[in-house]
Amino acid sequence: MDPIAIVGLDLAKRIFQVHGARADGSVALRKKLSRPQVLTFFAQLPACIVAMEACASAHEWGRAIRELGHEVRLIPPIYVKPFIKRQKNDAADAEAIAEAASRPTMRFVAIKSEAQQARAMIFRTRDLLVRQRTQLINALCGHLAEHGIVAPQGATNVRQLALALDDVATALDPLVADLSRLYLDQIRDLDARISELEKRVAQEAKRSGMTSRLMTMPGIGPITAMAIETFAPPMATFKRGRDFAAWLGLVPRQFSSGGKQVLGRVSKMGQRDIRRLLIIGAMTVIRWSIRKGAPAGSWLARMLPRKPRLVLAIALANKMARAAWAMLMKNESYRAPVPAA
């Protein structure tokens, strides 16, 4: 009997499904495991390829199973779906995972370390608190607008809203004034927590040579640098800078056929947090260049009069992604391009 060559593991909270296949693709094993049985099962199994979908808890299971001597492969769920035959269930999912992992051209996700996941938690927590603060500010603005108190949008104008509230507090219904102050207290509390997290992010970014190197590029700060280090796979995964930009979704989507090239909007594939932060950083560089002036003869100086700001920001974010790839591959800090003569 040929040994098991590849195992597809369908992850769950309590009941895990295992599908083992031989080198020729034939079925060698179908088995259900409870959560405590998973590591015991793989500890007794001869070394083979273990494939899982890159979903919740996949990185933790991947590290644990890799320590048992197996080769672990994480697959994006979207690449597994085409291999599911007819009905969807745990057994079919595990078989599809094993089938997808056996493809020679399949793309896999790098297993994250515990430190990377810890930094990802800082990033996600700050992002969540920023969204909550925005929700509170929008709700407060909407409620007070019904009573004639209006202020410009944005977190920087909350103080203006609070001063306007104090000026007319006596004319407002006491319930409206009390509830508005409750909103303001919550916003101030979130401001303090977000500031603490941003200081923590800056401290973590300074500890790493990779993030320190990235922050030498205009438009990349501690948050963007940490997002690249945390969420992006090793840069050696990509053959060239364009591949990294394509992974981020900063290249046109193709609808080409019959030898005719048709390009659309940006594909928006890959890691959306890094893509969003690079575009925000590019917009900051563009605003600064409009205010202070771009270097004479530079690409940005030539493009500013010709392209809309958002289109130019996406193009600049693409260039920033390529430059980040080159900096990390060559272990060099940012060098400003030489203006054309």
N, C-alpha and C positions, 0 to 999 in steps of 0.2 A: 504494500500500500504506500503510495507516494505521500510524503509529509505535507502538512498544510503550508502553503506558500504565502497566503494573504488572508487576513481576517478583517471583515467589515464589522465595526462596532457601532450600533445605533444607541446613542446616549439618551438617558432619561433621568428622572429623579429617583425612581425606585427599581423598575424592571428594565434591564438592558438586554438587547437582542444581539446575538453573535452569529455571523455567517462566515464559515471557513471555506476557502477554495484552494484546490491544488494548483500546481503550475499550469496545467492544461485548461484551467477554468472550471473543472467539474466540482460539484458540491462535495465537501468533505465533512461539514459539520453545520448543524443548525441548533442553536441552544439559547435558552433564556437564563439570565443570571440576575440575582438580586444584587443590590448595591454592595453588601459586604463580600460577595463571591467574586467580584470582578478581578481584583488584584490577585486573589488566590488562583483563579483560573489561568491568568496570564503568567503567573510565576511558574506554573507546572507545564506550560506550553513551550515547546522548542522555539528558538528565536525565529521570528518571521516578520512580515510587514503587517502592521496594524493600522487600519485606516478609519478615520472618524470625520464627521462633518465639523467644520470650524464654527461651533455654536457655543452656547453657554456651558461653562465648565470644561470645554474641550482642552484648553491649554493645561489646566491642572491635571486632568487625566493623562494627557500626552506626556507630561513630565514624569508622572508616576510610572506609566507603562514603559517609557524609554529607559528608566533606571533598571527595569527588569531584563534589559538586553534586547528588546525589540526595536525595530525601525518604525517610527510613528510618522504617519502622513495625515495632515489635516487638509480637507478639501472644502472649498466654498460650497454651501448648499445648492447654489444655483447651477453648479456643474454636476451635481449628483442627480438632480431632477430628471434629466433626459433618460437616465438609465433605469428608472422605475417602470416596471412592466404592469400595465393595467391598473389594478387596485393598489391603493396605498395602505400599508400597514407596517408594523415594526420589522417583520421578517423581510418584506419587500424592500424596505429602506436599507437594512443591513446588507442585503444582496447587491443593491444598487451602489452602495458605498464601496464594496469590494470590487465590483465591476469597474467603477469609475477610477479607482486607485490603480488598477492594473493597466490603464491606458498609457502608452509611452509619452504622449504629448500633454498629459494632464498637468495642470498647474496646482501647486500646493501652497499652503499658508505656513509660514515659519512659526514654530512654537515660541510663545513669549515666556520670558523669565518672570519670577515673582517680583523682581524690582520693576520691570516694565509694567506689570499689571498694577503695582502700587502707584506708579506715576500716572497711569491711565485713570486710576480712581481719583487722584487729585484733579486732573483735567476735567473729568466728567462731573465731579462735585461742584467745581466752580461754574461750569457750564449750566448745571441745573439751577444753582442759586441766581445766576444772572437772568435766566428765563423767569424764575419766580419773581425777581425784582421788577422785571419788565411788565409782567402781568399785573402786579400791584400798582405800578405807576399808571398803566393804561386804565385800570379800573378806577383809580382815584380821579384821574383827569376826566373820565366819563361821568362819574357821579357829580363832581363839582361843576362841570359844565352845565348841568341841569339847574344849577343855582347861580349862574352868571359868573363863575370864577374860571377863567381860562388862562392857560399857560402854554408855551411852546412844548413840543414833544422832546423826550430825552431825559435821561437820568440827571443831567447837569442842571435842569430847570426845576427840579423838585423843590429846591430852596425857595425859588420864586413863588411857587405854588403855596408853600407853607406861609410865606410872608403875606400873600394875598388873603389867605384863610384867616390869619390873625387880625388883619385889618377889618374884615367884615364879620368876624365871629359872632359879635353881638347881634347882628341882623339875621343870622342863620338860625334855623331850628336847632336847639341844643343837641338833638340826636345826630343831626348831620355833622355838627362840629366835633362831637365825641368820636364818631366813627371815622371821620377824616383823620383825626389825630392817631387813632389806632392804626390806620394805613401808614401814616408817616413814621410811627414807631417801628413798624415791621420793616419799612424800607430802610430806615437807619440801621436796624439790626443786621439786615442783609448786606448793606454797604460795608459794615465792619467785618463781617465774616468773609466777604469777597476780598477785601483788602488783605486779610490775614492769609487767605489761600494764595493770592498773587505774590505775597512776600515769600511764601513757602515754595512756590513754583520758581521764583527767581533764585532762591537758595539752591534748589535742586539743579537748576540749569547751570549754575556756576561750577558745580562739582564735576560736571562731565566735560571732557575735552571736545566731544562731538557737538554739544549744544553751544559751547562757547565759540567754536569755530563758525557755526551757522549764524550766530548773532552778529558776526562782523558784516553780514550782508544787509544793506538798507531794506527795510520792510519786514525783517524777521527779528522778533523779540523773543523773550524767554518762553512765552506760551506757545508760539509757533515752533520754535526750536525743540521744545519738549514734545510737542505733538508729533513732529517728524521722527524723533528718536523713539517714541513710544509705539506709534501706530504703524510706521512704515517697516517693511521687511529690510533685511540687510541690503545695502546698496549694491553689493556684488551680485544680487539676484538679477539686476538689470544690466544688459549689455551696454547700453548707452543712456545718456540723459533723456532722450526722447521717450524711451521706454518707461522711465519713471514718471514723466509728465503724462504719458498715456494711461499709466496705472492710476494716476490721480484724476483722470477724466478731464484734462486740460487740452485735449486735442479734438479736432472736428470729428463728428460721427460720420461714418462712411455709409453711403447707399449706392455703392458702385456695382456695375454689372455690364457684361458685354464689352469689357475693355474701356468703358467710359467712366471716368472718375467723377463721382458726385459727393460733395462734402456738405454736411449740415452744421448744426450747432455743436457746442462742446458735448462730449459723450456723458459727462457727469458720472463716470464709473470710478471704482476704487474708493479710497478713504475720503469721505466727504468733509471731515473736520479739517484735515490738512488742506484740502482744496479751498475750503471757505476761508481759512486763515491766510493762505497765500494771496487770495484775491483781495481780502481786506488790507493786507500789507501793501499790495500793489496799488490799491486806491490811495493809501496814505502817501506813498512815494509820488504818485501823480499829483495829488493836491499840493504837496510841498513843492513840486517842480513848477506848477502853475503859479504859486505864490512867490517863490524865490527865483524861479528860472532854472531850466534844465541845463546841464553842461553843453556848451556850444559844440555842435557836430555830433552829439550823441544820438543813439537810436531813438531815445525818448523825445529829444528835441525835434527830430524829424517827424515823429508820429503824432505829437500833440495837436498840431493844426489840422491833421488829416483824418483822425479817427475819433469816434465818440469815446467818452471816458470809460464806460464799462467794457466796451470792446477792447480798448487799449489795456485796461486792467487785467483782463483775462490773458491777453498776449504777454503782458509783462509777468504775470504769475507763471505762465509757461516757461519763460526765460529764467525766472527765479528757481523753478523746480529743476531745470537742467543744470543751472549753476550750482545748486545745492548738491546734486548728484556728483558733479565734478569735484567740488570741494571735499566731500566725504571720501571719494575714491582716491584722491591724491593727497589727502591729509593736509590741505592748504587752507588758509584764510581767504576771505573774499578779496579779489583784485578788481578794481573798477575797469571796465573796458576802455581801451584807448579810443578817443573820438576820431571819427573819420576826417581826413584832411579836406 
